[in-house]
């Protein structure tokens, strides 16, 4: 993927271009849409790959962003971005192929949509959303195996795809370095006893890829330090407690329990602990909520339910929670914000994916 564009000229009439672009690169991304109207040169630069390169080189200039993929009743797959302090999202282009049951993983400004079914047939397609240039889609290297409801995650610069296919498939698990000059998927040897078909969650925890399936989860250690990979079950206590969407924040895996309360799993203690201090403020997430790690803040996004039969538009609430690990005294959460966003989608749509990209 090309990382550099030729610099735009005459951004500031009285400043050299190499200074002007570094000034603009420090402006928060929330202002970029308005700045596009300054001039054609500004718009060209703000939508360029060069901007991302410069923002990455400036400390704390890139910003984590929550991206939602919505599944509508017409089988469309719009993508959008949530912005704190705004009641409406920014809309992104829809992918060329609208898949059902795909898996998603992100690294930097790239969102990888892996597999999913097309016209009820599992596919091996990989679609890449590049957020650096206003949100453009590109085809990625196809997997060796068609998948739906697989697990996907990034670890140590490689994209992993696990399951979502027949257990007899040679490429039941495979990995890819998408930034190689000629990227190709590489099959990963896996014992038959760890293979499961349908995955409902995937995270990276303690240097391992954890893929949760409908009949237990599996853990994959790529062996970056030892040079040898290994497979095994996830810890039993974790397996029993993780039944919904989950996210890792500061080394703790968060999900919600059967009572709808948020809890965190500590891999060092091998223990689940409730997040205290937010029970009376937040609803009980019995279903339909999703979690995200926004630069160390635990975010919870949930769909509003119909109010008196008059709701025609999909609305979501999202809250940012700062969690403090008090060790023996447990996990304590404090709500930093709670906002409502109108998504502009018909009521009855649902959140298919929630990922965090940084650009």
ZAZA-321553 format. One record per atom (N, C-alpha, C, O): x, y, z. Coordinates in steps of 0.1 Angstrom, whole numbers, plus 2048, in hexadecimal, padded with zeros to 3 digits. Example, Ala and Ser with C-alpha at 12.3 -4.5 7.8 and 13.67 -1.06 7.14 Angstrom:
BEGIN
8847C784E
87B7D384E
8847DF84E
88E7DF855
8807EA847
8897F5847
88180084F
88680B850
This chain:
BEGIN
8087F4800
800800800
80980C800
81280E808
8068157F7
80F8217F6
80C82A802
80182D806
81782F808
816837814
818846812
81484E81A
81D84A806
820858804
81985D7F8
8188567EE
81586A7F9
8108717ED
81887D7EB
81E8827F5
8198827DF
82188F7DD
81A89A7E5
80E89B7E5
8228A27EC
81D8AD7F4
8158B77EC
8188BA7E1
80A8BC7F2
8028C67EC
8098D47ED
8118D57F6
8078DD7E4
80E8EA7E4
8058F57E8
7F88F47E7
80B9007ED
80490C7F0
7F890A7FA
7ED9107F9
7FB903804
7F290180F
7F190E817
7E691381A
7FC91481A
7FE921820
80692A816
812926813
801935811
80993D807
81694180C
820942804
818944819
82594981E
82E93F825
83894382B
82A932824
83292882B
83691D821
82F91A818
842918822
84690C81A
83D90081D
8388FF828
83B8F9812
8318ED814
8358E481F
82D8DE826
8438E1820
8478D782A
8438DC839
8428D3842
8428E983B
83E8EE848
82F8EE849
8298EA853
8288F283E
8198F283E
8138E5841
8098E4849
8188DA83B
8118CD83D
8138C884B
80B8C1850
81E8CC851
8208C785F
8188CF869
8148CA873
8148DB865
80B8E386E
7FD8DD86D
7F68DA877
7F88DA861
7EB8D485F
7EA8C6865
7DF8C386A
7F58BF864
7F58B186A
7F28B1879
7ED8A787E
7F48BC880
7F28BC88E
7E48C0892
7E08C089D
7DC8C4888
7CE8C888B
7C58BC88D
7C78B2886
7BD8BB898
7B58B089B
7AC8AB88F
7A88B4887
7AB89F88D
7A3899882
79589E881
78F89E877
78F8A188D
7818A588D
77F8B2885
7738B5882
7898BA882
7888C687B
78B8C486C
7898CD864
78F8B8868
7938B685A
7888B9850
78A8BE845
77C8B5853
7718B684A
76F8C5847
76D8C983B
76F8CE851
76E8DC84E
7798E2847
7788EA83E
7858DD84A
7918E2843
7928DF834
7998E582D
78B8D4830
78B8D1822
7858DC819
7888DC80D
77D8E5820
7778F0818
7808FC816
77D90580F
78C8FC81D
79590781C
79990980D
799914808
79E8FE807
7A28FF7F9
7A48F17F4
7A38E77FB
7A58F07E6
7A88E37E0
7B58DD7E5
7B68D07E7
7BF8E57E7
7CC8E07EC
7CA8DA7FA
7D08CF7FD
7C38E1803
7C18DC810
7B98CE810
7BC8C5817
7AE8CE808
7A78C2807
7AF8B6802
7AE8AB807
7B78B97F8
7C08AE7F2
7C98A97FD
7CC89D7FE
7CF8B2804
7D98AE80F
7D28A681A
7D789C81F
7C68AB81E
7BF8A5829
7BA897826
7B788F82F
7B9894819
7B4886815
7C087E810
7BE874809
7CC882812
7D887B80D
7DE872816
7DC873823
7E6869811
7ED85F81A
7F9867821
7FD86382C
7FD87181B
808879821
80487E82F
80C87F838
7F7882830
7F288783D
7F487D848
7F8880853
7F0870845
7F186684F
7FF863853
80286285E
808864849
81686284C
81C86C855
82386985F
818879853
81C88485B
816883869
81D885873
80988086A
80287E877
80887387F
80987488B
80C868878
81285D880
820861885
82485C890
82786A87F
83486E883
83487988E
83E87B895
82887F891
82788989B
8208828A7
81587C8A6
8268838B3
82187C8BF
81387F8C2
80F88B8C2
80B8758C3
7FD8768C7
7F487D8BD
7E98828C0
7F987E8B1
7F08858A6
7E687C8A1
7DB88089D
7E986F89F
7DF86689A
7D58638A5
7D88648B1
7C88618A1
7BD8608AB
7B68538A9
7B284F89E
7B384B8B4
7AB83F8B3
79C8438B0
79784D8B5
79683C8A8
78883F8A3
7808328A3
78482889E
7738338A8
76A8288A7
76382889A
75C831896
76481C893
75C81A887
752810889
75580588E
746812884
73B809885
737804877
73680C86E
7347F7876
72E7F286A
7207ED86E
71E7E6877
7167F2866
7087F0869
7027E685F
7047E8853
6FB7DC864
6F47D385B
6E67D785B
6DF7D7865
6E17DB84F
6D37E084D
6CA7D5848
6CF7CA845
6BD7D7849
6B47CD844
6B47CB835
6AF7C1830
6BB7D482E
6BC7D281F
6CA7CD81C
6CE7CD810
6D17C7826
6DE7C0824
6E97CA81F
6F27C5819
6E77D7822
6F27E081F
6FC7E082B
6F87DC836
7087E5829
7127E4833
7197F2835
7257F3833
7127FC838
71880A83A
72280A845
72080384F
72C812844
73681484E
735823852
73382C84A
73882585F
737833864
741835870
74682B876
744841873
74D84587E
74684C889
73F856886
747848895
7428508A1
74C85B8A5
7588598A6
7468668A7
74E8728AC
7498778B9
73D87A8BA
7518778C3
74D87C8D0
74888B8CF
74F8938C9
73D88E8D5
73889B8D5
72F89E8C9
72A8AA8C8
72C8948C0
7248978B5
71988D8B4
71B8818B7
70D8918B1
7018898B1
6FF8818A5
6F58798A4
70788389A
70687C88E
71487788A
71E87E88D
71586B884
722866880
72786B873
72087286C
734868870
73986A863
73785D85B
73A853860
73385E84F
730852847
73C84F83E
742858838
73F84283D
74983D835
744836829
738832829
74B83481E
74682C813
74381E817
74A81881F
739819810
73680A812
73F80280B
745806800
7427F6810
74B7ED809
7467E87FB
73A7E87F9
74F7E57F2
74A7E07E5
7417D47E6
7377D37DE
7447CB7EF
73D7BF7F1
7367BF7FF
73D7C1809
7297BD7FF
7227BD80C
7217AF811
7197A780C
72A7AB81B
72A79E820
72379C82D
7217A6834
71F790830
71878D83D
721783844
72677983E
723786851
72B77D859
73A77E856
742775858
73F78A852
74D78C851
75378F85E
74D791868
76178F85E
76979286A
77079F867
7737A285C
7747A6872
77B7B3870
7877B4879
7867AF885
7917BA874
79D7BD87C
7A37CA877
7A17CE86C
7A97D2880
7AF7DF87C
7BE7DF880
7C27D988A
7C57E7879
7D37EB87C
7D57F9877
7D47FB86B
7D8802880
7DA81087C
7CD815875
7C281487B
7CE81B869
7C2820862
7BB816859
7B281A851
7BF80A859
7BA800850
7B07F7857
7B27F1862
7A47F5851
79A7EC856
7997E084C
7977E2840
79B7D4851
79B7C8849
78E7C084B
78B7BC856
7867BF841
77A7B7841
77C7AA83B
77F7A982F
77C79F842
78179283E
77578883C
76D786845
774783830
76A77982D
75C77D82E
75978982B
753774833
745777833
73E771827
74576D81D
73176F828
72A76981D
725773813
72177E816
725770806
71F7777FB
71476F7F5
7177647F0
7087747F5
6FC76C7F0
6FB75F7F7
6F97557F0
6FE75F804
6FD75380D
70874980A
70773D80E
71374D803
71E744800
72B74A807
72E755804
731742810
73E748816
74874C80B
749745801
74F75680E
75975B805
76775C80B
76875C818
77175D803
77F75F808
78476D805
790770806
77B777803
77F784800
78478C80C
780789817
78D79580A
79279E814
7907AC80E
7967B0804
7897B5816
7877C3812
78E7CC81C
78D7CA828
7957D6817
79D7DF81F
7987ED81E
7987F3813
7947F3829
79080182A
79C80982F
7A180783A
7A0812827
7AB81B82A
7A682982E
7A0830826
7A782C83B
7A0838841
7A984483F
7A584F842
7B584283A
7BE84E839
7BA85782E
7BC86382F
7B3852824
7B085A818
7A185C817
79C85A80C
79A85F822
78C861821
783855821
77785681F
789849823
78283D823
780837815
77683980E
78A82F810
78A829803
78C81A805
79481680E
7858127FD
7868037FE
78F7FE7F3
78F8027E8
7977F47F7
7A07ED7EE
79E7DE7F0
79C7D97FC
7A07D67E6
7A07C77E8
7AD7C37EE
7B87C77EA
7AC7B97F7
7B87B37FD
7BA7A57F8
7B27A07F0
7C679F7FB
7C87927F7
7BE7887FC
7BA788807
7B97807F3
7AE7767F6
7B476B7FF
7BF7677FD
7AC767809
7B075C811
7B074F809
7AA74E7FF
7B774480F
7B7737808
7AA73080A
7A7726803
7A2735814
79672E818
78A73881A
78C74281F
77F734815
77373C817
76E73B825
76F73182B
76A74782B
766747839
75A75083B
757759834
75274C846
74875584B
74875285A
74974785F
74575D862
74675C871
753757875
75374E87E
75E75C870
76B758874
77076287F
76976B883
77C760884
78376988D
78E76F885
79576987D
79077C888
79B783881
7A178D88B
79A793893
7AE78E88A
7B5798893
7C379A88E
7C9793886
7C97A6893
7D77A9890
7DF7A789C
7DC7AA8A7
7EB7A1899
7F579F8A4
80379F89E
806797895
80B7A88A3
8197A989F
81A7AB890
8237A4889
8127B388A
8127B787C
80C7AD872
80E7AF866
8067A3877
80079986F
7F0798871
7EC79A87D
7E9796867
7DB794867
7D8785868
7DC77E85F
7D0781872
7CD773874
7BE771871
7B5779875
7BB76686A
7AD762867
7AC75386C
7B474B868
7A2751875
7A174487B
79373F87A
78974787E
791733876
78372D876
77A73386C
77E739862
76D73086E
763735865
76272D858
75C73184E
768721859
76871884D
767709852
76770785E
768700849
7686F284D
7746EF854
77F6F4851
7736E785F
77E6E3867
7896DB85F
7946DA864
7856D6854
78F6CE84C
7966D7842
79F6D283B
7936E4842
79A6ED838
7A96EE83C
7AD6F0848
7B26ED832
7C06EE834
7C46FC83A
7CD6FD842
7BD706836
7BF71483B
7B5718845
7B1723845
7B270E84E
7A8712859
7AD71E861
7A5726865
7BA720862
7C072C868
7CB73085E
7D3728859
7CC73D85C
7D6742853
7D9751857
7D275785E
7E5756852
7E9763856
7EF76A84A
7F3764840
7F077784B
7F4780840
7FB78C845
7F779284F
80679083F
80C79D841
8087A6836
80D7A582B
7FD7AE838
7F87B682D
8017C0827
7FE7C681D
80C7C382E
8157CE82A
8217C8823
82A7D0820
8227BB820
82C7B6818
82B7BB80A
8207BF806
8357BA802
8357BF7F4
82B7B67EC
8247BB7E4
82C7A97EF
8227A07E8
81C7977F3
82078C7F5
81279D7FA
80C796805
805789801
7FD7897F7
80777F809
800772807
7FC76C814
80376D81E
7F1765814
7EC75E820
7F4752822
7F774A818
7F874F82F
800743832
7F873B83B
7F473F846
7F572E838
7EE725841
7F572284E
80172284E
7ED721858
7F371E866
7EF71086A
7E370D86A
7F970886D
7F56FA872
7ED6FB87F
7F1703888
7E36F387F
7DB6F388B
7D56E588E
7D16DF884
7D66E089A
7D16D389D
7C26D289B
7BB6DC89D
7BD6C6898
7AE6C5895
7A66C88A1
79B6CD8A0
7AB6C58AD
7A26C68B9
7A06D58BD
7976D78C5
7A76DF8B7
7A46ED8BB
79B6F38B1
7966FE8B3
7986EC8A6
7906F389B
7816F389E
77B6E98A2
77C70089D
76E70289F
76970A892
77171088B
75C709890
75770F883
75371E885
75872687D
74A72188E
74572E88F
74B73689A
74B7318A6
750742897
75774A8A2
74D7568A5
74775B89C
74D75A8B2
7457658B5
74D7708BB
74877B8BF
75A76F8BD
7627798C2
7717768C1
77576B8C0
7797818C1
78877F8BF
78F78B8C5
78B7978C2
7997898CD
7A17948D3
7B078F8D3
7B37838D2
7B87998D6
7C67958D9
7C87988E7
7C67A48EC
7CD78E8EF
7CF7908FD
7DB788901
7DD77D8FE
7E478F908
7F178990D
7F9783902
7FF778904
7F978A8F6
8017858EB
7FC7798E4
8037738DC
7EF7768E6
7E876B8DF
7DC7708D8
7D57798DD
7D87698CD
7CC76B8C7
7C17618CD
7C37558CC
7B77678D3
7AC75F8D9
7A07608D0
79B76A8CD
79C7548CB
7907538C2
78674B8CA
78773F8CC
77A7528CC
76F74B8D4
7667458CA
76174C8C1
7627398CC
7597318C3
74D72E8CA
74B7308D6
7437288C3
7367248C9
7387188D3
72F7158DB
7437118D2
7457068DB
7537078E1
75B6FD8E1
7567128E7
7637148ED
76C71C8E5
76B71D8D9
7767228EB
78072B8E4
78D7248E3
79171B8EA
79572A8DA
7A37258D7
7AC7318D9
7A973C8D6
7B972E8DD
7C37388DE
7CF7348D5
7D37298D5
7D373E8CD
7DF73C8C4
7EA7458C8
7E87518C9
7F673F8CB
8027478CE
80B7458C2
81073A8BF
80E7508BB
8167508AF
82574D8B2
82D74A8A9
82974D8BF
83774A8C2
8417538BD
84B74F8B8
83E7608BE
84876A8B8
8557698C0
86076C8BA
8557668CC
8617668D4
8687588D4
8747578D3
86074D8D3
8667408D4
86873A8C6
8707318C4
8617408BC
86373B8AE
85972F8AB
85A72A8A0
85172B8B5
8487208B2
83A7248B7
8387298C2
8307218AE
8227258B2
81C71A8BA
82170E8BA
81171D8C1
80A7138C9
7FB7168C9
7F77228C8
7F370C8CA
7E570D8CB
7E07078D9
7E76FE8DE
7D570C8DE
7D07068EA
7C270C8ED
7BE7158E6
7BB7078F7
7AF70D8FB
7B171A903
7BC71C909
7A7723903
7A872F90B
7A672A91A
7A071F91C
7AA732923
7A872E932
79972B934
79173292F
79772193C
78971D93E
781728944
775729940
78672F94E
77E73A954
77B74594A
77074A94A
784748941
781752936
77674C92D
76D753929
778740929
76E739920
76073A925
75673C91E
75E737932
751737938
74B745939
73F746939
75374F93B
74E75C93D
74C765931
74676F932
753761926
75276A91A
748764910
74A75A909
73C76A910
731766908
72C7708FE
72376D8F6
73177C8FE
72D7878F5
73978E8EF
7447888EF
73679A8E9
7417A18E4
74B7A68EF
7477A98FA
7587A78EB
7617AA8F5
76C7B38EF
76E7B38E3
7747B98F8
77F7C18F4
78A7C18FF
7877BF90B
7967C38FB
7A17C4904
7A67D2906
7A87D98FC
7A67D7913
7AA7E4916
7B57E3921
7B27DE92C
7C17E891F
7CC7E7929
7CD7DA92F
7CF7D893B
7CD7CF926
7D07C292A
7C57BB931
7C67AF935
7B97C1932
7AD7BA938
7A37B892D
7A07C1925
79D7AD92C
7927AA923
7847AD929
7817A8933
77D7B6922
7707BA927
7657B491F
7657B3912
75A7B0925
74E7AC91F
7427AF929
7457B6933
7367A9927
72C7AB931
72679D933
72679492B
72179B940
71D78E944
70E78C941
70779493B
709780946
6FB77D943
6F178694A
6E5786947
6F678E954
6ED79895A
6EE7A5954
6E87AF958
6F67A6949
6F87B3942
7017BD948
7017C8945
70A7B8951
7147C1958
7227BF951
7267B494D
7297CA950
7367CA94A
7407C3954
7407C6960
7497BB94F
7537B4957
7607B394F
7607B4943
76B7B1957
7787B0950
77F7A4955
77E7A0960
78679D94B
78E79194E
79C79594F
7A279B945
7A379295A
7B179495C
7B978795A
7B777E961
7C178794F
7C877A94C
7D2777956
7D676B957
7D878095D
7E277D967
7DB777973
7E176D979
7D077C978
7C9776983
7C076B97F
7BB763988
7BD769972
7B475F96D
7A6761974
7A175797A
7A176D973
79577097B
78D77B974
79278496E
780779975
776783970
77378D97C
771788987
77379A979
76F7A3983
7657AD97D
7677B2972
75B7B1985
7517BA980
7577C897F
75F7CC987
7527D1976
7567DF975
74C7E697E
7407E897A
7517EB989
7487F1993
747800990
75080698A
73C806995
73A814994
732819988
730825987
72E81097F
726814973
71980D972
711810969
71680497B
70A7FC97B
6FD80597B
6F4802973
6FD80F983
6F0817985
6EF82197A
6E4826978
6F9824972
6F982E968
6F682895A
6EF82E952
6FB81C957
6FA81694A
6EF80C94A
6EC806954
6E980993E
6DF7FE93D
6E57F193F
6F27F093E
6DD7E6940
6E37D9940
6E47D3932
6DA7D392B
6F07D092E
6F27CC920
6F07BD91E
6F97B591D
6E37B991E
6DF7AB91C
6E37A690E
6E679B90C
6E27AF904
6E67AC8F7
6E77B98EF
6E37C48F3
6EE7B88E3
6EE7C38DA
6F97CE8DD
6F97D88D5
7017CC8E7
70B7D68EA
7187D28E4
71B7C68E2
7217DB8E1
72E7D88DC
7387E08E4
7357EB8E9
7457DC8E4
74F7E28EC
75B7E68E3
75D7E08D9
7627F18E7
76E7F58E0
7787FB8E9
7748008F4
7847FB8E5
78F8018EC
79380E8E5
79A80E8DA
7908198EB
7938268E5
79E82D8EC
79C8358F5
7AA8298E9
7B682F8EF
7B682D8FE
7B9837905
7B3821902
7B381E911
7A6821918
7A581E924
79C826911
78F828917
78681D912
78581A906
77F81691B
77580C917
768812912
76281A91A
765810906
759816900
74E80B8FE
7518008FA
74280E902
736805900
72D80C8F7
7288178F9
7298058EC
71F80A8E2
7138018E2
7157F58E1
7078068E4
6FB7FE8E4
6F08058DC
6EF8118DB
6E77FC8D7
6DC8018CE
6D08058D7
6CC7FD8E0
6CA8108D4
6BE8148DB
6B280C8D7
6B18088CB
6AA8088E0
69E8018DD
69280A8DA
6928158DE
6888058D3
67D80C8CE
6768138DA
67380C8E4
67281F8D9
66B8268E3
65D82A8DF
65A8338D7
6538228E3
6458248E0
6428228D2
6378278CD
64A81A8CB
6478178BD
6498228B3
6448218A7
64F82D8B7
6508398AE
65E83A8A8
66184289F
6688328AC
6758338A8
67782E899
674822897
67C836890
67E832882
68C83187F
69082B875
695838887
6A3839883
6AB83188E
6A883289A
6B682B88A
6BE824893
6C682E89B
6CD836896
6C682C8A8
6CD8358B2
6D682C8BA
6D28218BE
6E28318BD
6EB82A8C6
6EF8338D1
6F183F8CF
6F282E8DD
6F88358E8
70782F8E9
7098248E6
7108388EC
71D8338EF
72383B8FB
7218478FC
72A833903
73083990F
73F835910
74382A90C
74783E915
75583C918
75783A926
75384292E
75E82F92A
76082C938
76F82B93B
776823935
773832945
781831949
781827955
77B82995F
78881C952
78981195C
796811964
7A181195D
795812971
7A1811979
7A2804980
7997FF986
7AE7FD97E
7B07F0984
7B57F2992
7C17F6994
7AD7F099C
7B17F19AA
7B67E49B0
7B77E39BD
7B97DA9A8
7BE7CD9AC
7B57C69B6
7AA7C29B2
7B87C69C2
7B07BE9CC
7A37C49CE
7997BD9D2
7A17D19CB
7947D89CD
78C7D79C0
7817DC9C0
7917D19B5
7897CF9A9
78B7DA99F
7947E29A0
7827DA995
7827E398A
7787EE98C
76C7EB98F
77C7FA98B
77380598E
77180E981
77C81297C
76581097C
763818970
75D825973
75582797C
76182F96B
75A83C96C
75784195E
75F83F955
74B84595C
74684994E
74B85794A
749861951
75285793F
75886493A
74E86B931
74E877932
74686492A
73B86A922
73185F91E
73385391F
72586491B
71A85C916
71286490C
70D86E910
712860900
70C8688F5
70385F8ED
7048538EC
6F98658E6
6F085F8DD
6F38648CF
6F586F8CC
6F385A8C6
6F685D8B8
6EB8578AF
6E784C8B0
6E685F8A6
6DD85B89B
6E485688F
6EC85E889
6E384A88B
6EB844881
6E6846873
6ED844869
6DA84B872
6D484D864
6D184085D
6CF840851
6CF835865
6CC828860
6BE824865
6BA82986F
6B681C85D
6A9819862
6A981086E
6B2808871
69F813877
69E80B883
69D7FC87F
6967F8876
6A47F4887
6A47E5884
6B27E187F
6B57D687E
6BA7EB87B
6C87E8877
6D07E5884
6CB7E788F
6DB7DF882
6E37DA88D
6F27DC88B
6F67DD87F
6FA7DD896
7087DF895
70E7D1891
70D7C8899
7157D0886
71B7C4882
72A7C4887
72E7B988C
7317CF886
73E7D088A
7417DD891
73B7E788D
74A7DD89B
74F7E98A1
75E7E78A3
7627DE8AA
7657F089C
7747EF89C
7797FD89F
77380789E
7867FD8A3
78D80A8A6
79980B89C
7A180289C
799815894
7A481888C
7AB825890
7A582D898
7B882688D
7BF832891
7C6839885
7CD83387D
7C3846883
7C984D878
7C985C87B
7CD864872
